[in-house]
Amino acid sequence: DAIFQRDFPLVQGTVMVYAFTFVIANLIVDVLYTYLNPKIEL
């Protein structure tokens, strides 16, 4: 609904939250991989 009502700050905020969550999740997975498999280096 926010897109059709041209509520751009809400859309931008939602996209930023999803992007931040995605980046943090990838960082956590990368760190966990190094603990699970010591052969992998960051």
C-alpha positions as CSV (number, residue, x, y, z in Angstrom):
1,D,0.0,0.0,0.0
2,A,2.8,2.4,0.8
3,I,4.1,2.2,-2.8
4,F,0.8,3.0,-4.3
5,Q,0.2,5.9,-1.9
6,R,3.7,7.3,-2.7
7,D,4.9,7.0,0.9
8,F,8.6,6.9,-0.2
9,P,10.1,7.4,3.3
10,L,8.3,4.2,4.5
11,V,9.4,2.3,1.4
12,Q,13.0,3.5,1.8
13,G,13.0,2.6,5.5
14,T,11.6,-0.9,4.8
15,V,14.2,-1.6,2.1
16,M,17.0,-0.4,4.4
17,V,15.8,-2.7,7.2
18,Y,15.7,-5.7,4.9
19,A,19.1,-4.8,3.4
20,F,20.7,-4.4,6.9
21,T,19.2,-7.7,8.0
22,F,20.5,-9.4,4.9
23,V,24.0,-8.0,5.4
24,I,24.1,-9.0,9.1
25,A,22.9,-12.5,8.4
26,N,25.6,-13.0,5.7
27,L,28.2,-11.7,8.1
28,I,27.1,-14.1,10.8
29,V,27.1,-17.0,8.4
30,D,30.6,-16.1,7.2
31,V,31.9,-16.0,10.8
32,L,30.2,-19.3,11.7
33,Y,31.8,-21.0,8.6
34,T,35.2,-20.1,9.9
35,Y,34.4,-21.7,13.3
36,L,32.9,-24.8,11.7
37,N,35.7,-25.3,9.1
38,P,39.0,-23.9,10.2
39,K,40.5,-24.4,6.7
40,I,38.4,-21.4,5.5
41,E,39.9,-18.0,6.0
42,L,38.1,-14.7,5.7
